Amino acid sequence: MSSTDLTSTPVRPGEPGTPTGRALPGGAGAAAGPGSDAPADPLVIAGRTLRSRLLLGSGGFPSLALMAAAIEASGCELVTVALRRLPLDVGDAAADRDAGRSPSPLLDILREAGVGVLPNTAGCHTARDAVLTARLAREAFATDWIKLEVIGDEDTLLPDAPELLRAAEELVDDGFVVLPYTTDDPVLARRLQDVGCVAVMPLGAPIGSGMGIRNPYNIALVREAVEVPVVLDAGIGTASDAALAMELGCDAVMAASAVARAADPVRMAAAMRAAVQAGRLAWGAGRIPRRLHATASSPEAGLAELS
Amino acid sequence: MIRLNGEPSELDAGETVAGALAHLQLAPDAQGVAVAVDGEIVPRSRWATFALVADARVEVLTAMQGG
């Protein structure tokens, strides 16, 4: 059976079609009470255990305060950041010359929130630039983890597959824990796994487009193609997109613009949290097959004779 | 002239990376910062001794909101 019934054709009358549930550690339903992030069903990436299956981007929020509130509402434990030039205008921030100013208010807030920093290589167009940026990020943030992005097109921000694979291989060889942002191509996903990536992050639609998952069949194929965690990245527009990603078998969802640019980012963060949990539970529960014709859910026997 | 994050700076040749960071009001061991000079990473361990040449291009990078 494929990993999702989305790819199956409707069952014809008379065919069996028994739904198949999936074992979740600790039991599917019991693991997640209301408001919990299913502690018995953690996400493990490269040996790191995450209670939340939702990752957030830090970009696009109207303010850092709203970002902090959204992070808290989301329950996420990993937040992406970009590496950029330190602003030169120091203002009044540097009264204490010995301690120095904080280079990044963003980092201070993420530290206070108790979430991990996942640096990205956003804006890089070549393997060389991405590798250099990853090494700079390792210097800056003292983490080997890198969300690898190598962009091949300005209009769509789609990944440049050959450069991405080259960069991934080089970074893995250099000891990085590489999570590549990739197309929804199951063959490329497998190649990325083969060179040592600890997860793959296929796109549902172009970055920031909010178009949802344009090719759910391919996401299901990516899920089948690799053993490493699949984190749906890019394209999420609203909560139902995140739930669909999880129902397709993705291990986690990364949301950025969908939360940051929502009219109410904090409420959308809570919605994403619930959607990821719901989708995960539904995936584990096993959906019923699609049928062309109705199947009565009330007994046919015992009907009163009324005419 | 030494350029700092793309802008002309008042730094003199021979100044160290640590000196450039001090110019930016950063501590000599500032966390959350990475430095590249002329496209090459200068590791934290070399900030105190790495001397900048007259036309060095210094990039001081940190975390910004993103993806």
Interface residues (C-beta under 8 A of the other chain):
Chain A: G57 S58 G59 G60 F61 L64 M67 T80 V81 A82 L83 R84 R85 L86 L88 V90 A93 A94 R97 D98 A99 G100 R101 S102 P103 S104 L106 L107 L110 V117 P119 N120 A122 L132 R135 L136 A137 E139 A140 F141 A142 K147 E149 I207 A256
Chain B: L4 N5 G6 E7 L21 A22 L24 Q25 L26 A27 P28 A30 Q31 G32 V33 A34 V35 A36 G39 I41 P43 R44 E59 V60 L61 T62 A63 M64 Q65 G66 G67
